[in-house]
């Protein structure tokens, strides 16, 4: 797992509620997780280094659960608008991306302007977070 960022502090920032939800899915090992156990362990390790705050303290431009995110896939110069949701609400046709999907886990906790590199089914991709809209608290 690699995540990088264009700012000096690359540590992700998570709302406590989002952290708890992600850890719940990792620990349960539910079939909605679309990556292998090694990826889950790497994600869990990354989460343990995350700065976890109350949602009121979370900056407005941080990707969290229910964020509408505009990302640019750098290699393909492709812009996509996605909403990060729980696995049960995921629907690729509606661009509702599971928080536990490769792209969902790549984006969560990072901010507008940051770049992330993540292993997706088609290979390693670099994404730039162009915009973040947090619709619900």
Secondary structure as GFF3:
##gff-version 3
##sequence-region A 1 137
A	DSSP	beta_strand	13	15	.	.	.	ID=ss1
A	DSSP	alpha_helix	16	28	.	.	.	ID=ss2
A	DSSP	alpha_helix	37	48	.	.	.	ID=ss3
A	DSSP	beta_strand	51	53	.	.	.	ID=ss4
A	DSSP	three_ten_helix	55	57	.	.	.	ID=ss5
A	DSSP	beta_strand	67	73	.	.	.	ID=ss6
A	DSSP	beta_strand	78	85	.	.	.	ID=ss7
A	DSSP	three_ten_helix	87	89	.	.	.	ID=ss8
A	DSSP	three_ten_helix	92	94	.	.	.	ID=ss9
A	DSSP	beta_strand	96	98	.	.	.	ID=ss10
A	DSSP	alpha_helix	102	107	.	.	.	ID=ss11
A	DSSP	beta_strand	115	120	.	.	.	ID=ss12
A	DSSP	beta_strand	123	134	.	.	.	ID=ss13
###
